[in-house]
Amino acid sequence: MSRIGRMPISIPDGVSVEIHDNVVEVKGPLGSLKRVFQPSMKIKQEDKQILVQRASNSKFHRSLHGLSRTLIANMVGGVTSGFQKMLEIRGTGYRAQLKEKALMLQIGFSHPVIVTPPEGIQFQVPAPNRIIVKGIDKELVGQTAARIRAIKKAEPYKGKGIRYEGEWVRKKAGKTAA
């Protein structure tokens, strides 16, 4: 039995969970999330807990058991406290700023790059070299942060570009004079 999959998910106060067949909808103070799960996963709500059970012990069901439980736990955590990813920009003249809700990046290209947030995502720029991506859907927050980082990844010679906060970029030695 999956150690992660068999752990119950506690439902905090102010959060309501509705389970219909294989559709789980979680509503909380920050918003609501809805997700369709594999029909073979049995999702039950008992008191203030959610339990996920699998149909059989096959490899397919074992792989979905922990995943389904973690996705529901992320939905509950998202509607209560939300998720965020922090990015930092390194490089001379590289900076970010908010233009209405969109993010405008000046990162060494001949033109500024404008990133519009998907539905449910907010950008914050506390400093010109820091970006915070916030939202209630953990998957969407991570995907949006990865999309921003992919615009200009930190290069290995000088370390210029966009990276996650705390990410270590292994630097290469440049050419040496002979």
C-alpha positions in Angstrom: 0.0 0.0 0.0 1.3 3.5 -0.8 2.5 5.3 2.2 1.4 8.7 0.7 -1.8 7.4 -0.8 -3.2 5.9 2.5 -2.6 9.1 4.5 -5.9 11.0 5.1 -6.2 14.6 4.0 -7.6 16.8 6.8 -10.1 19.5 5.7 -9.5 22.8 7.5 -12.3 25.1 8.6 -13.8 27.3 5.9 -13.1 24.7 3.2 -15.9 22.7 1.5 -15.3 19.6 -0.6 -17.8 18.1 -3.0 -17.2 14.7 -4.5 -19.4 13.4 -7.4 -18.3 10.2 -9.0 -14.7 11.0 -10.0 -14.9 14.8 -9.9 -13.6 16.6 -6.8 -14.4 20.3 -6.2 -12.7 22.2 -3.4 -13.9 25.7 -2.3 -12.1 27.9 0.1 -11.4 31.5 1.1 -9.1 32.0 -1.9 -11.2 30.4 -4.6 -12.3 27.1 -5.9 -10.6 24.3 -7.8 -12.1 21.4 -9.7 -10.4 18.2 -11.0 -11.4 15.0 -12.7 -9.7 11.8 -11.3 -9.4 8.3 -12.7 -12.7 6.4 -12.1 -10.8 3.5 -10.5 -9.7 5.7 -7.6 -12.3 5.6 -4.8 -12.4 9.0 -3.1 -14.5 9.3 0.1 -15.1 12.0 2.6 -15.5 11.0 6.2 -16.1 13.7 8.8 -13.3 16.3 8.2 -11.0 14.0 6.2 -10.7 12.7 2.7 -9.6 9.2 2.0 -8.3 7.8 -1.4 -8.4 4.1 -2.0 -7.4 2.1 -5.1 -9.3 -0.6 -6.9 -6.5 -3.2 -7.1 -2.9 -3.8 -6.5 -1.8 -3.5 -10.1 1.1 -1.2 -11.1 -1.2 1.2 -12.8 -3.4 1.7 -9.7 -0.5 1.9 -7.4 1.0 4.7 -9.5 -2.2 6.6 -9.4 -2.9 6.1 -5.7 -0.3 8.5 -4.2 -0.7 10.9 -7.1 -4.4 11.3 -6.6 -4.0 11.9 -2.9 -1.3 14.5 -3.4 -3.3 16.3 -6.1 -6.3 16.6 -3.7 -4.0 17.7 -0.8 -2.6 20.4 -3.1 -6.1 21.6 -4.0 -7.0 21.9 -0.3 -3.7 23.7 0.4 -4.2 26.0 -2.6 -7.6 27.3 -1.6 -6.5 27.9 2.0 -3.1 29.5 1.7 -2.1 29.5 -2.0 1.2 28.8 -3.7 4.0 31.0 -4.9 7.3 30.6 -6.8 10.0 33.2 -6.7 12.3 34.0 -9.6 15.4 36.3 -9.7 16.9 38.1 -12.7 20.7 38.5 -12.9 22.5 40.6 -15.5 23.4 44.2 -16.1 20.4 46.1 -17.3 18.1 43.2 -16.8 14.8 44.1 -15.0 11.2 43.3 -14.7 8.2 45.6 -14.1 4.4 45.2 -14.0 2.4 46.8 -16.7 -1.2 46.5 -15.6 -1.4 42.8 -14.9 1.2 41.8 -17.4 4.9 41.3 -16.7 7.3 43.3 -18.8 10.8 41.9 -19.0 13.9 43.6 -20.3 16.5 40.9 -20.5 19.0 41.7 -23.2 16.8 41.3 -26.2 16.2 44.3 -28.6 12.6 44.5 -27.4 10.8 44.0 -24.1 9.2 40.7 -23.5 5.6 40.9 -22.2 4.2 37.9 -20.4 0.4 37.9 -19.7 -0.7 35.8 -16.7 -3.1 32.9 -17.2 -6.4 32.9 -15.4 -5.9 32.6 -11.7 -2.2 33.7 -11.6 -0.9 37.1 -10.3 2.6 38.5 -10.7 4.3 40.7 -8.1 7.6 42.6 -8.6 8.9 43.6 -5.2 12.3 44.7 -6.8 13.4 45.1 -10.4 15.3 41.9 -10.2 12.7 39.7 -8.4 9.4 38.2 -9.6 6.8 36.4 -7.5 4.3 34.2 -9.3 1.2 33.5 -7.1 -1.9 31.4 -7.5 -4.1 28.7 -5.9 -3.3 26.0 -8.5 0.2 24.5 -7.7 0.5 23.0 -11.2 -0.3 26.3 -12.9 2.0 28.3 -10.7 4.9 26.0 -11.4 4.2 25.9 -15.2 4.0 29.7 -15.4 7.2 30.2 -13.5 8.9 27.6 -15.8 7.6 29.4 -18.8 9.0 32.7 -17.6 12.4 31.1 -16.8 12.5 29.5 -20.2 12.5 32.9 -21.9 16.1 33.5 -20.9 17.7 30.7 -18.8 20.7 31.5 -16.7 23.7 30.9 -19.0 26.8 29.0 -17.7 29.5 31.5 -18.4 28.4 34.7 -16.6 25.2 33.4 -14.9 23.0 36.1 -16.6 19.4 35.3 -17.1 16.3 34.2 -15.1 16.5 31.6 -12.4 14.5 30.3 -9.5 15.4 31.9 -6.2 18.2 29.8 -4.6 19.0 28.0 -7.8 22.7 27.4 -8.2 24.1 27.7 -11.8 27.2 25.8 -12.4 29.6 28.1 -14.2 32.0 27.0 -16.9 35.5 28.4 -17.4 35.8 30.7 -20.3 38.6 30.8 -22.9 42.1 31.6 -21.6 44.8 33.6 -23.3 47.5 31.3 -24.8 
